[in-house]
Structure formats: C-alpha cells, structure tokens
C-alpha cells in the first residue's frame, strides 16, 4: 500500500453523477498529459496502467481497468476517457483515501475519494493523481514486488502495511540529530544550484548523508532508502509535472508544494513527522540530482535506493573543488 493519507470521514450521501463525469474528464486530461509530458520525464510513465477507483459517499466507481473485479457491475462507457465504467456499493474503504495499491491484485489502482471528501482543492487533487500514477508506474517496473520483498523488511507481514509501519528509529536522539544535520546540508546544496559553491555543497551533503546512514543502522537504512526512492521521487515528480500542467491552478499548487517541501528541510522534525519526512527529503535529493542531468532518471528503474543514484549524479556533474 503506497501513499495513504487518512483525513477524516464524511457523511454518507449519493455520489452525484456530475462528480463521476467530472472525474472522468479530469482523468482523461491527466492521461493525455502523462502520455506526452510525463513520458518525456519518465520512460513508461505515460504507458503505465491507469486504473482508478473513485470512492464516493455511497458507492465506488472503477475506471480504466480492463477487467472488473467480483462485486462490480457494468455502468457503461465513460465518455471522456473511453474506458469501461463499473460500480459497486461502498465496500468499507474510507472516502478520504489518496493511494495507489494492488487492491485487486496487480496492476495497482489509484484509490481516491473526491476532492470534497479528501479535503483537497481540485488543483491539489489533480496534482495528487500525478503522484499516485507515479506509484502505479513504479509497481509496473520489472520484478518490483520480488525486489521489495528481497529487502527483508516486512517482518512476515503479507499485507504491505510494513511500508507504513516499519519501526524506524524516528525518536532516537542520535538519529534525530543526524537527520537534522543532513537536512540542513541538503537544503544548502539545493539552494547552491547554479552557483560556484554547488559542487562543494553537494559533497558536504553526501558526507552528512553517510553520517545519517550510520546513525540509523544498516537494516533501518534499507527501509529509509526504499521510502526515499518511492515516496520522495513521487513527490518530486508531482511537483515537476504539476508545474507544467495545462491548468494554471495546478501549476500554482505544485509551486506551493515545492516551497513547502524546502520549508520542511528548514525545520526538520523526524520525531514528529516520522515516515513522512521522506517526502520532502527525497524530493530535495531528486532536485539535487536533476541539476546534474537526466542520467539518474535513466538508472532509477534498476534501483530501490537513492544513494547509488546520488553518486551517479555527482559523477555526471564532474567538477570537484
């Protein structure tokens, strides 16, 4: 289960047809954008499965999945996307979900409530679809599930909840300090982009990152690396694609998220944010790597960590002070 935010439950009423139609229109626009601009950023992103389950207030609507799971009934063709549409009554899924998960087995589907039930603006909701579709692309990479299982982090959990609940030492004093020092160095490096100090700041950050790794411990760091690879780069993709989306409100929302991301590095709070620290931290690492060109993106599908990609990007930058 990837990228879940539980934001409170809403009262139960019928899902208006106009909401479903508007969702179809939005998904059609996002699919078109992903096939063009998204594909230029990540090879395969525009072609990845794009199934979406809209959790309404009394029913659920499934779009753009070839076969309907048991319990769904046909509801015609969605005019905007051209996809078959299927519906069922509420299954117990919160209508506050914003997630991508293999709910019906692979391929993953995006599972989302409406902007109203999730408490998001229309623009932020669209931006989130870009984020969750990146998770669909990740899950479609060769042997994704077997590679994550080989990290030996699940502790026997077969539900996928270990990705959210892994006991990383968020509250250990040494780890908190190491993360704060690394966040400060990372921010300095990101802010030094396109300046003469960039190379030395990048190297200083890599040194602080190694101290963070040592403080966390080898097994815990495997978990942190996976989350930075998975959620941090999804946040960066959400920002990058959002800033070029046709709707100006989505572009503004992405710019706001970029500012929020860097603000979190200025005020690190590992004990308070816990797992959510990876969103801003990993996104900033992607900002750093992108400064050195696209080589890291081409190597990304073969990794489940950002450490090796940071070294690759640093080598691509070349100069050392």
C-alpha positions in Angstrom: 0.0 0.0 0.0 1.5 3.3 -1.1 0.9 6.9 -0.3 -2.0 6.7 2.1 -3.4 9.8 3.8 -6.4 9.4 6.1 -8.0 12.7 6.6 -11.3 12.0 8.3 -14.7 10.6 7.2 -17.6 12.4 5.6 -21.3 11.8 5.9 -22.9 9.3 3.6 -24.9 10.7 0.6 -25.2 9.6 -3.0 -22.3 10.3 -5.3 -23.6 12.8 -7.9 -23.3 11.7 -11.5 -21.7 15.1 -12.2 -18.9 14.2 -9.9 -18.2 10.9 -11.7 -18.3 12.7 -15.1 -16.0 15.4 -13.8 -13.6 12.8 -12.5 -13.6 11.1 -15.9 -12.9 14.4 -17.6 -10.0 15.0 -15.2 -8.5 11.6 -15.6 -8.7 11.9 -19.4 -6.7 15.1 -19.2 -4.2 13.6 -16.8 -3.8 10.5 -19.0 -3.2 12.7 -22.1 -0.7 14.8 -20.2 1.1 11.8 -18.8 1.4 10.2 -22.3 3.1 13.3 -23.5 4.9 15.4 -20.9 5.0 12.6 -18.3 6.6 10.2 -20.8 9.3 12.7 -21.5 10.2 12.8 -17.8 9.9 9.1 -17.1 10.0 6.5 -19.9 7.0 4.3 -19.4 5.1 6.7 -17.1 2.6 7.5 -19.8 2.0 3.9 -20.7 1.7 2.5 -17.1 -1.8 1.1 -16.1 -4.1 4.0 -15.1 -7.0 2.3 -13.3 -8.7 4.5 -10.8 -11.3 3.7 -8.1 -13.3 6.7 -7.1 -14.7 6.2 -3.6 -17.9 8.2 -3.4 -20.1 8.7 -0.4 -22.4 5.7 -1.0 -20.8 3.9 -4.0 -17.5 3.3 -5.7 -16.7 3.8 -9.4 -13.9 1.9 -11.2 -12.4 3.4 -14.4 -9.8 2.3 -16.9 -9.3 -1.2 -15.7 -9.6 -4.0 -18.3 -11.5 -6.4 -16.1 -13.8 -5.6 -13.3 -13.2 -7.5 -10.0 -16.0 -9.5 -8.5 -18.8 -7.4 -7.0 -18.7 -4.7 -9.6 -21.5 -4.2 -12.2 -21.1 -2.6 -15.6 -22.1 1.1 -15.8 -21.4 1.8 -19.5 -18.5 3.7 -21.0 -17.0 6.8 -19.6 -17.4 9.4 -22.3 -14.2 11.4 -21.5 -11.7 8.6 -21.1 -13.4 6.0 -23.4 -12.9 3.5 -20.6 -15.4 0.9 -19.4 -17.0 2.1 -16.1 -18.0 -0.3 -13.3 -19.7 0.5 -10.0 -20.4 -1.2 -6.6 -21.7 0.0 -3.3 -19.4 1.3 -0.6 -17.1 -1.6 0.4 -15.8 0.0 3.6 -12.9 1.9 2.0 -12.6 5.4 3.5 -13.7 8.1 1.1 -10.6 10.0 2.4 -8.1 7.7 0.7 -5.4 9.1 -1.6 -3.4 6.0 -2.5 -2.2 3.6 -5.2 -2.3 -0.1 -4.3 -2.8 -3.6 -5.8 -6.3 -3.6 -4.3 -7.5 -6.2 -6.7 -4.0 -7.7 -7.3 -1.6 -6.2 -9.9 -1.7 -3.9 -11.6 -2.1 -1.2 -8.9 -5.1 1.1 -9.0 -5.4 4.6 -7.7 -7.9 4.7 -4.9 -9.2 8.2 -4.1 -12.1 10.0 -2.5 -13.4 13.1 -4.2 -11.7 16.5 -3.6 -14.5 17.3 -1.2 -14.2 14.1 0.9 -10.4 14.3 1.0 -10.3 17.9 1.9 -8.2 18.9 -1.1 -8.7 21.6 -3.7 -9.5 20.5 -7.2 -6.0 21.5 -8.2 -4.3 19.7 -5.4 -6.4 16.6 -6.1 -5.3 16.6 -9.7 -1.7 17.0 -8.6 -2.1 14.1 -6.3 -3.3 11.9 -9.2 0.1 12.6 -10.9 1.8 11.5 -7.7 -0.2 8.3 -7.4 0.2 7.4 -11.0 3.9 7.5 -10.5 3.4 4.8 -7.9 1.5 2.8 -10.5 4.5 3.2 -12.8 6.9 2.1 -10.0 4.7 -1.0 -9.3 4.8 -1.9 -13.0 8.6 -2.0 -13.1 10.1 -5.4 -13.7 10.1 -7.6 -10.6 9.1 -4.6 -8.3 7.3 -6.9 -5.8 10.0 -9.5 -5.6 12.8 -6.9 -5.3 11.0 -5.1 -2.4 10.4 -8.5 -0.7 14.1 -9.3 -1.1 14.9 -6.2 1.1 13.8 -8.4 4.0 11.9 -5.6 5.8 8.4 -6.9 6.1 8.8 -8.9 9.2 6.4 -11.5 7.8 3.7 -9.0 7.0 1.9 -10.0 3.8 -0.5 -7.0 3.6 2.1 -4.4 2.6 1.4 -2.4 5.8 5.0 -2.8 6.8 5.8 0.0 4.3 3.9 2.3 6.6 4.6 0.8 10.0 8.2 -0.3 9.9 9.8 0.5 13.2 12.4 3.0 12.0 14.2 4.7 15.0 12.5 8.1 14.5 12.8 9.1 18.1 16.4 8.1 18.8 18.4 11.2 19.7 21.4 10.3 17.6 19.2 9.6 14.5 17.2 12.8 15.0 20.4 14.9 15.1 21.9 13.1 12.1 18.7 13.7 10.1 18.6 17.4 11.1 22.2 17.9 10.1 21.7 16.1 6.8 18.5 18.1 6.1 20.5 21.3 6.6 23.3 20.2 4.3 20.8 19.0 1.7 19.0 22.3 1.7 22.3 24.2 1.4 23.2 22.1 -1.6 19.8 22.6 -3.3 20.0 26.3 -2.7 23.5 26.4 -4.2 22.4 25.0 -7.6 23.7 27.1 -10.5 26.3 28.7 -8.2 30.1 28.1 -7.9 29.5 26.6 -4.5 27.3 23.8 -5.8 30.0 21.1 -6.1 31.4 21.6 -2.6 27.9 21.8 -1.1 26.9 18.6 -2.9 30.0 16.8 -1.5 29.3 18.2 2.0 25.8 16.9 1.8 26.9 13.4 0.8 29.2 13.3 3.8 26.3 14.2 6.1 24.1 11.7 4.4 26.6 9.0 5.3 26.5 10.0 8.9 22.7 9.8 8.9 23.0 6.3 7.4 25.5 5.2 10.1 23.2 6.6 12.9 20.2 4.8 11.6 21.9 1.4 11.1 22.2 -0.8 8.1 18.7 -2.5 8.1 16.9 0.6 9.0 18.7 2.5 6.3 17.5 0.0 3.7 13.9 1.0 4.7 14.8 4.7 4.5 16.3 4.3 1.1 13.3 2.5 -0.2 11.0 5.2 1.1 13.1 8.0 -0.3 13.2 6.2 -3.7 9.5 5.5 -3.6 7.8 8.5 -1.9 10.4 11.2 -2.2 10.8 10.8 -6.0 7.0 10.6 -6.3 6.8 14.0 -4.6 9.4 15.4 -6.9 7.5 14.1 -9.9 4.3 15.5 -8.6 6.0 18.9 -8.4 7.8 18.8 -11.7 4.8 17.6 -13.7 2.4 19.8 -11.8 4.5 22.9 -12.7 3.9 22.2 -16.4 0.3 21.0 -16.2 -2.1 22.9 -18.6 -4.3 24.2 -15.7 -2.7 27.3 -14.1 -4.3 26.3 -10.7 -2.5 23.0 -10.8 0.8 24.8 -11.7 0.3 27.2 -8.7 -0.5 24.2 -6.4 2.7 22.5 -7.5 4.8 25.6 -6.9 3.2 25.9 -3.4 4.2 22.3 -2.7 7.8 22.9 -3.8 8.0 25.8 -1.4 6.5 23.6 1.4 9.0 20.9 0.6 12.0 23.1 1.1 10.4 24.7 4.2 10.3 21.2 5.8 14.0 20.9 5.3 14.5 24.2 7.1 12.5 22.9 10.1 13.3 19.1 10.3 11.2 17.2 12.8 11.9 13.5 12.4 10.3 12.5 15.7 7.1 14.4 14.8 6.8 13.6 11.1 8.1 10.1 11.3 7.8 8.3 8.0 6.5 11.4 6.3 10.0 13.0 6.5 10.9 11.0 3.3 8.6 13.1 1.1 10.4 16.4 1.4 13.8 14.8 2.0 13.7 12.5 -1.0 12.2 15.2 -3.3 15.0 17.5 -2.4 17.5 14.8 -3.2 15.9 14.4 -6.6 16.1 18.2 -7.1 19.8 17.9 -6.4 20.3 15.0 -8.8 18.4 16.7 -11.6 20.8 19.6 -11.5 23.4 17.2 -12.9 21.2 16.0 -15.8 18.9 13.1 -16.5 21.4 10.2 -16.1 20.0 9.4 -12.6 16.4 9.1 -14.1 17.5 6.6 -16.7 19.1 4.4 -13.9 16.2 4.9 -11.5 14.1 1.8 -12.5 17.0 -0.5 -11.7 17.4 0.7 -8.1 15.3 0.7 -4.9 17.5 3.4 -3.3 18.8 6.9 -4.0 22.3 6.5 -2.6 23.7 5.0 -5.7 21.8 7.5 -7.9 23.2 10.4 -5.9 26.7 9.1 -6.6 25.9 8.7 -10.3 24.5 12.2 -10.5 27.6 13.6 -8.6 29.9 11.9 -11.1 27.8 13.3 -14.0 28.3 16.8 -12.7 32.0 16.3 -12.9 33.8 19.2 -11.3 35.3 18.8 -7.8 36.6 21.7 -5.8 
